[in-house]
Amino acid sequence: MAVNFANPLYWIALYDSLTTGVGGNPIAPVTLPNELSYRFLRVTANAPNAKPTWRWGGYCILKVNESNPQVQVIRLFCPVNTPVILIVPDYLVSYRVSFEPPRWFDELDLKVDGYTGQ
């Protein structure tokens, strides 16, 4: 069966949270609390206060979920306020996801969805 990214029934919300910088400090990297095993992820880095010239929304990073979970497998550029599809390699049975926003963001509305594709 063909992959159908346009069908909203095939997506499940894995993470949806608004993070705000405190006292002018940059927003710290966000790490999703659970290990994942989806083949496709849809990542959206929304910045409610983004200027029209901003293009970069941050990096989505997949880390190996083994003895050293700091090993990065993929580092994906994410545009600001635009969803991007991340294709997870077949050799990753499970993995962790973290997200590094730009230092100038004062708010980050991060959404990560997993493709359940029927």
SVG drawing of the C-alpha trace seen along z (x, -y; Angstrom):
<svg xmlns="http://www.w3.org/2000/svg" viewBox="-9 -40 37 43">
<polyline fill="none" stroke="black" stroke-width="0.4" points="0.0,0.0 1.2,-3.5 2.2,-6.0 -0.4,-8.7 1.0,-11.6 -2.1,-13.8 -4.5,-11.6 -4.8,-13.0 -6.1,-9.6 -2.7,-8.1 -0.9,-10.5 -0.7,-10.2 0.5,-13.1 3.7,-12.1 4.6,-15.5 3.0,-18.9 4.4,-21.5 5.0,-25.3 8.3,-26.2 9.1,-29.8 12.6,-31.2 13.1,-32.6 14.8,-35.9 16.3,-36.3 18.0,-32.9 17.9,-30.7 15.5,-27.8 17.2,-24.6 17.1,-21.6 14.0,-19.5 14.1,-15.8 11.0,-13.7 10.4,-11.5 9.8,-8.2 11.8,-6.0 10.1,-5.8 9.9,-3.3 7.9,-5.1 9.3,-5.0 8.1,-8.5 7.9,-11.5 6.3,-14.9 8.1,-17.7 6.9,-21.2 8.8,-24.0 6.5,-26.9 7.7,-30.2 4.7,-32.4 6.9,-35.5 9.0,-34.7 10.1,-37.5 9.4,-37.3 13.1,-36.9 13.5,-33.8 13.9,-30.5 15.5,-28.2 13.3,-26.5 16.0,-24.3 17.4,-20.8 15.6,-17.6 18.1,-15.0 17.6,-11.2 19.8,-9.5 20.6,-5.8 18.8,-4.2 21.6,-1.9 24.3,-2.0 25.3,-5.5 22.1,-7.4 24.1,-10.5 25.2,-9.1 23.5,-11.1 22.2,-9.2 20.4,-12.0 20.4,-15.8 17.6,-17.3 17.2,-21.0 13.7,-22.1 12.2,-25.3 10.3,-27.6 6.5,-27.3 6.5,-24.6 6.1,-20.8 8.8,-18.5 8.8,-14.8 11.7,-12.8 12.3,-9.3 13.8,-7.1 16.2,-4.5 15.1,-0.9 18.1,0.1 16.9,-2.0 14.6,0.3 14.1,-2.3 15.5,-5.8 15.2,-9.0 14.3,-12.4 15.6,-15.7 15.2,-19.2 17.6,-22.1 15.9,-25.5 17.8,-28.6 19.2,-30.6 17.1,-33.7 13.7,-31.9 11.8,-33.2 9.0,-30.7 9.0,-27.3 5.8,-25.4 7.2,-22.0 4.9,-19.3 6.1,-15.8 3.7,-13.3 4.3,-9.6 2.9,-8.0 0.8,-5.0 -0.1,-4.3 -2.7,-1.7"/>
</svg>
